[in-house]
Amino acid sequence: MKNNRTPLALLIFVAAVFWLSFLPENEKTIQDFTLKNVDGKHVSLKNYPQAKGFIIVFTCNHCPFAKLYPARLNALNSKYKKLGVPLLAISSTDTITYEEDSFLNMAIKAKREKFNFPYLFDGLQTVAKQFAAQKTPHAYVLWKEGDKWFIKYSGAIDDNGAEPDKVENPYVARAVDALLAGKDAAVKETKSIGCQIYFRK
């Protein structure tokens, strides 16, 4: 007689995969990555051995909404890098569709906008996929627990792209402040607003 019973180990494996697919984003761990900076050097998380966390912002050159934020990104990095939480900006958009987002144009923009943080090229889009980034800009706050990096916040940088003087909820800054104080971020996830990141097949 044919045995139709599914092995217990297989059932456990399927259940684990199902559970992980619904794991809240703020509980996800992120593996280290290495990307090319606009200065030609390669940057990874391990380049910052003293870092307590990171502000990771997926952005690009072409998106009108992303163009509203360079000064605010500089300000975030100026404030938090010295506290052990540097900012890394990453461009993962399809350069075939958007020539403005080429590596050469990234370098030009970084110089023009006087970026005080690395601007990294994710040409294969692997890092954006790991984070599940959706828009430009899409911000994350990573925090180190043991030897792992956890997403503690995901979403918008703040609540007013067009009028920085009228920002009421600086989501990223508040998340970092809370984590530096040994607390959880009060708001762990918001909706990122901007241009969609289209992934090549």
C-alpha positions, 0 to 999 in steps of 0.5 A, spaced: 500 500 500 502 506 498 504 511 503 501 518 502 504 521 509 508 527 508 514 526 512 514 531 519 520 534 517 517 537 510 511 539 514 516 543 518 520 546 513 514 548 509 511 551 515 517 555 516 517 558 509 510 560 510 511 564 516 518 567 514 514 570 508 510 574 512 515 576 517 514 583 519 519 588 515 522 591 521 524 584 524 528 582 518 535 581 518 540 584 512 546 581 510 552 585 508 553 587 501 558 591 497 557 596 492 561 601 488 561 608 491 561 614 486 568 615 488 570 609 485 571 605 492 567 599 494 563 600 500 560 595 505 557 595 512 563 592 515 567 598 513 564 601 519 566 597 525 564 602 530 557 603 527 551 602 531 546 602 526 545 605 519 540 610 515 539 606 508 536 610 503 534 608 496 534 614 492 536 616 484 537 622 480 531 622 476 525 622 481 522 629 482 520 626 489 527 624 490 530 631 488 527 634 494 531 630 499 539 631 498 539 637 503 536 633 508 540 627 507 546 631 508 543 633 515 541 626 517 548 624 516 552 630 519 548 629 525 548 621 526 554 619 523 558 622 529 553 618 533 555 612 530 549 611 525 552 613 518 547 614 512 548 610 505 544 612 499 543 607 494 541 607 487 538 601 484 533 604 478 534 601 471 539 605 468 537 602 461 530 605 462 533 611 466 539 614 463 539 619 468 541 614 473 547 612 470 553 611 474 557 617 471 551 621 472 550 619 479 557 622 480 556 628 477 549 629 482 553 627 488 558 633 486 553 638 485 549 636 491 555 636 495 553 629 498 557 628 505 555 620 504 556 615 500 552 614 494 552 607 491 550 604 485 546 597 485 547 596 478 544 588 479 538 591 483 540 585 488 541 590 494 534 593 493 531 586 492 534 584 499 531 590 502 524 589 498 525 597 497 519 600 493 520 607 491 525 613 491 526 615 496 525 609 501 528 609 507 531 604 512 534 604 519 538 598 520 540 596 527 546 592 530 544 586 535 549 581 536 553 580 529 546 581 525 543 587 522 535 588 523 531 593 520 528 597 525 524 602 521 522 602 513 518 607 509 518 615 508 524 620 511 519 624 513 512 627 512 513 633 507 517 632 501 515 639 498 516 643 504 521 641 509 520 647 514 513 644 515 515 637 517 511 634 523 514 627 523 521 626 521 520 619 521 527 617 520 530 621 525 525 619 531 527 612 529 534 613 530 533 617 536 529 612 540 534 606 538 540 611 541 536 611 547 535 604 548 528 604 546 524 601 540 522 606 534 515 608 536 513 608 528 516 602 525 513 602 518 510 608 514 508 608 506 514 610 502 512 616 497 516 617 490 517 613 484 517 606 483 523 602 483 522 597 477 526 591 477 529 587 471 526 580 470 
